[in-house]
Amino acid sequence: MEDAIEAANRGRRDNARIALIGLLLGNAATLGMAIAQGWSMGALLLPYWLQSVAIGAFNVRRILRLRRFSTKGLFHGGGRPVPRTRKAQVSTARFFAFHFGGFHVFYLPFVLAAVPTADEWPWLTAGAIALCLAQWREHRSDLADDAAGEQNLGVLMFAPYLRVLPMHMTAIFAIGADGPDAMLWFVLLKTLADVGAWWIDRSLLGKESDAGTHGPA
């Protein structure tokens, strides 16, 4: 029995490492295409905007698929704790979808301000596909972790915002800064945010239970 548990844990760790490698390779491939094709910073934002939308969609799916979770740290108005119910699970997913989606509606005009040329679209599409495939691989690893442990709804709801910040800062301060150096700094910042979100997710998995294992009532 212990051998089976250890094998399962080892498999999840391997899947998590593969997901991290996929994120790193996806970012590196997109940066390489951007520099080789001479993209503008605005054009570079488009694949990352699409990846961020995928992150939000996968996170909503992940919240709704949880079978065991904690609501520690989540409160209603008036300071009442959120109960561990399916209703709370669905409302958390809706709340996240509304606010995370709102961020991306705000970013979209900045992204579309630099309309790509016809020659750029195939490369932009390839970059977006590479990033979204890496995100799908991470999502599968996340679901495997969730099935074996317990997640906190609050952590799941707020962790993806870490990945929004680099795009937010770039859209406001660096949208007109072109060239390899500007792109390198942006992709480095975005990659660090991806790794940070990945680490937060792994480090907090199963540590938020305050009374054993819980799921929707």
N, C-alpha and C positions, 0 to 999 in steps of 0.2 A: 504494500500500500504506500509506504513512504517512498519507495523507488518510483512509483507511478506519479506521485505528487511532485517529486523532484524533477522527473522527466518533463512534466507539464510546465513547471516553473522555468526550466531551462529552455523549453520551446518558446515560451512567451518572451523570455529575455532575448533570445535569438531573433524573434520576429521584431521586437522593439529596435534592436540594433540595425536590422535590415531596413526598417522604416526610416531611421535616422540617416542612414547612408543614402537612401533614396532622396530624402529632402536635400542633403548636401549636393548630390549629383544633379538634381533638378535645378537648384540655384546656380551651380557652376555652369551647366549647359546653357541656361538662359543668358547668363552674363557673357559667355563666350560668343553666342549668336549676336547679342546686342553690340559687342565691340567689333566683331568681324563685319557686321552689316551696317555699322555706323548709325544705329538707332538714336533717336532723340530720347531724352529722359522721359518725355511724355509717352513715347511709344513703348519704352521699357515698362512703364507702369501698367499697361494694359494686361499682359500675361499675369502680373501679380495681382491685379484687381480681380481677374477671373479666378485665380487660385484662392484668393481670400473669400470670394463668394462660395467656392466649393468648401472651404473650411467651415463657413457658417452653416451650409446645408448639411454637411456631414455631422456637425455638432448637434444640430436639431435632431437628426436621425438617431444619433448616439443617446441623447437624453431620453428620447421616447422608447428606446429599446432596453433601457436599464431594467433589471429585475430585482437588484438589491442596491439600495442607495441610502444615504444619510441626508438630512436637511439641516444639519448643525450649522448655525450661523445665519440661516435664512429666517427673516421675520416679516410678518404682516405689518400693516400700519397699526400703530399703538403698541408695538413691541411684542406682539403675540408670535410665538414660534410657528413656523410652517409645518403642518403635519406630514407624515410620510404616507401620502396617498397618491393614487393615480391622477387625481384631479390636480394636485400640486405639481406633479411631474409634467403634465400637459401644459399647465399655465406657465411653468418655468420655460418650457420649450417655446411657447408663443411669445413670452416676454423677450427672450433672447433673440428670436427671429425678427421681431419688430425693431429692436434697438440696433442689433448688428446690421440688419438690412438698411436701417436709416443711415448709418455711417457710410455705407457703400453708395447709396443714392447721393449723399453729399459729395463723395469723391468722384463720382462719374463725370461731372462737367470738367474737372481738372484732367481726367484721363482722356476725354474726348477732345480737349482743346488742341491736342497735337494729333490730327487725323493721319493715320499711317498711309503711305503710298501703296499703290497696287503691288509693287515689288516687295514691300515689307510684310504684307499679310501672310504669305506662306510661312515665313520665319516666325512671325508673332504667334501664328496658330501652333506651330511646332513647339515653341516655348511654353505656351499655355497648356498644351497636352502633356508635356513632360512634367510640369509642376502639378497638374491635377492628378496625373497617374501616381506621382509620389505621394500626394495627399490621400488618394484612395488606399494606397498600401499602408499608410499610417493609420487610416481609419479602421482597416481590417485588424491591425494589431491592437488598436484601442478596444475594439469590440471583444477580442479574445481576453484582454485584461479585465474588462468589465464583467465578463461571464465568470471569471475566477475569483473576483473580489468584490469590493464595495466602493462606489464612488460617491462623492459629495456633490449635490446638485449645484451648490454655489460655486465650487471650483470649476465645474464644467461650464457654467454660465459665463464666468468672467475670464478664464484663461485665454480664450481666443482673442480677446481685445489686445493682448500683448502684441499680436501680429498686425494689428491695425495701426499701431503707433508709427512704425517706419513710413508707411504710406502717407499717413497724416502729416508727418513732419516734412516729407519730401514734397507733397502737394502744396504746402504752404510756403516753404522756404527755398526749395531747390528745383521747382518745375522748369525753370529756364536755364538751369546749369547743365550743359551738355559736355560730352567728352568722356574718355575712359575713366579718368579719375573720379568724376562725379558718380558714374555708374558703379564703379568698384565700391565706393563708400556706401552707396544705397544698397547694393546687393549684400555687402558685408553686414550692414545693420539689419536687413531683412533676415539674413541667415541666422544671425545671433538671436533674433526674436523667435524664429522657428525652433531653434535648439532650446531656447529658454522655455517656450511653451511645452516642448516635448519633455524636458526635464521636470517641469512642475507637475505635469500629468503623471509621470512615472514615480516621482518622489512622494506624492500625496495619495497614490492609489492604496486603498485599504487602511489608511490611517485616520479616517474621519469618523469611524464608527464610535458612538458613545454608549451603545447598549447592545453589542453583538451585531448581527447581520439583519438588515431590514429591507423591506421592499414595499411596494404600494399596497395599501390596505384595500 
